[in-house]
Amino acid sequence: MEDEEMEKKVQQYLQRKGFRLAELALQEDRNRLSTSAVSDVALHRSDNDPARYHDGYSKLRTWAYSSLDQYKHELLRVLYPVFIHCFMDLVAERHMQEARSFFHTFREDHEVMHSRDLQKLEGVLSPSHLEETELARSLRQNKFRIKLCEYSYELLLQYLQKTQALVVLGVINEHITFEVSPGQPSLISDDVDVVSLIGTSKDLAKQINQKEVHWGLLEDSVEERMEKALAESDKIEAESKDAEADDNKKRNAEGGKQGTSLKKTKKDKLVGATGKNVKTETSMVSVAPRVKPELTIPATPIEVEQSILEDLRNRAQLSSVALPSVSFYTFLNTHNGLNCSSISHDGSLVVGGFSDSSVKVSPFRLNHLCHAIYISSWYNFLTFHQVWDMSKIGQPAKTASSQGGNGSSQGGRISTVDEGKKPYTLFQGHSGPVYSAAFSPFGDFLLSSSSDSTIRLWSTKLNANLVCYKGHNYPVWDVQFSPVGHYFASASHDRTARIWSMDKIQPLRIMAGHLSDVDCVQWHVNCNYIATGSSDKTVRLWDVQTGECIRMFIGHRSMVLSLAMSPDGRYMASGDEDGTIMMWDLSTGRCVSPLLGHSSCVWTLSFSSEGALLASGSADCTVKLWDVTSSTKALKMEDTKGGSANRLRLLKALPTKSTPVYSLQFSRRNLLFASGALSLSSS
């Protein structure tokens, strides 16, 4: 009697809380216990039968595919979690042959969306592998969250109740959480997060994303001083206009109104073509809040500051109707040995990192080239077929060695090679393949990272290896200078990112928290934060002062390979192995818009100098240009309505003949530089 009352109270509690699946499971357990002893024996036998997983999933699959088209795409979302856990349950129960047969029979259902996960799970061959494989362990410890409309959810409940599919019901109760929404079913093309893994990582992300992020620009930056100078010049112009207007009144009274009007129109056009134009371009950046630096910012040399101001004054204004010119550097005859490339901010230096542990720097004479490109009104893909045609042609070969910055020999060797038509500056010192190279903001230094776990600092003016930084325990995949120079960040196979200073051989901060390799790193424009992309499919934002993670971005379905920060510091773009690009709002931590267009890995991303455009380069041999301004404006308008922003609009796709795009770099004058190695296999 007491047991019946207890069951009744439990059922009332489940009904009150809305736990319909749990209530359904309780009823199934009660019906099973009330059967005869013969039925108990038969049920016990069926519980040990591995074929029940095949039958349960097969029936669910048939029902989902035969559902109404309006709801089919939502009901099909349930198949992947059920498939995964049926397979892992068979492995856990040591039905290895049945597990392999089940996996290969239904694998094709999920190849398109989850091919990477299936490749990893294919190696699970014993119960011990379930604990040793990171993906399998994560899947068993956490739950899937699936978004369904209310009617799709009701259809699923009716199916489970009618068929009494205990295997499927057990998997759903234990491993799936439904997010039910009223109204019509959502489209999977409009939401990349309809099926996601939640649990400890999701709870951690919610907790982390509550922290405050100061995403503005640094106080007293060069851009801010430029704005002040323009404001002062505008004030002087306004005063001169007022004085001229007083004179014009007298002339107008004498009938000179028409001539004055024409003169004023010409003057306004002249002003609009000079300083006024710059103010319009930098308006997006100028409205960003100003923040104080957490790191000690080095002083900018006067000549460098003047050069930056000159570039800002002559910056080309880009928009959805005024697209940038592109200068493309193609490396030939690399024989698949080129791992990375980078371009200096002015485009005068190009560096390549090779599998033979060498770094080669190519200086180009681009003054006449830039002039020709800036007067063009369309795209100019300029391929340097003789990529090693350097400005140092004819100079005698010479070799120089240097001491490391810590006083010990680092084994670095730099040589200027003259081999007929292909001279270049060769940097030798690494003992393994070079995976990343980056120029300092002013082009006077170069960083390179390698599989030998080290980072080397080179001087492009002295042709010397200055320092060898040792701290990582495994290969270093990426290294990036801060926007102000002096500081740099590295990403490694040891699952950490580190912040370094040029004058210290030990890292200043170690960022640990990713569950797999840290594949890429990017600085925030105010130097107070760095972002890291990882093979664990997440992006994290770190505070450089405390070393704490203050944002976790979840949404990618494959490893994150590239990152870029908008010039105003509010938005971040990330590209993954599957070709998906996601735009994130750093202030809220949510995805602004997914960008779907590339068919292969997105290796590089770059925002234009004023933030109006985003350029992406991929292994599919294309550069794509996306409209950032219109989408961010739509986001601000729809925030008040509770809606979501549309995807960023693809403005232009620029294909190469057969050259995957390794690197993209907008110059301060808004010329887009790109580089890659000719691939005969992709032609």
Secondary structure, DSSP 8 states (H G I E B T S, - for coil): -HHHHHHHHHHHHHHHHT-HHHHHHHHHHHHHHTS-HHHHHHHHHHHT-THHHHHHHHHHHHHHHTS-HHHHHHHGGGHHHHHHHHHHHHHHTT-HHHHHHHHHHHGGGGHHHHHHHHHHHTT--SHHHHHHSHHHHHHHHSEEEEEEEHHHHHHHHHHHHHHT-HHHHHHHHHHEEEEEESSS---GGG-TTSEEEESHHHHHHHHHTTS----SEETT-HHHHHHHHHHHHHHHHHHHHHHHHHHHHHHHHTT-HHHHHHHHHHHHHHHHTTHHHHHHHTHHHHTS-EE--SS------HHHHHHHHHHHHT-----SSS---EEEEEE-S-TT-EEEEEE-TTSSEEEEEETTSEEEEEE---HHHHHHHHT-SS------SSTT--TTTT---EEEEEE-TTSSEEEEEEEEE--TT--EEEEE--SS-EEEEEE-TTSSEEEEEETTSEEEEEETTTTEEEEEEE--SS-EEEEEE-TTSSEEEEEETTSEEEEEETT-SS-SEEEE--SS-EEEEEE-TTSSEEEEEETTSEEEEEETTT--EEEEEE--SS-EEEEEE-TTSSEEEEEETTSEEEEEETTTTEEEEEEE--SS-EEEEEE-TTSSEEEEEETTSEEEEEEHHHHHHHHHHHHTTT------EEEEEEE-SS----EEEE-TTS-EEEEEE--GGG-
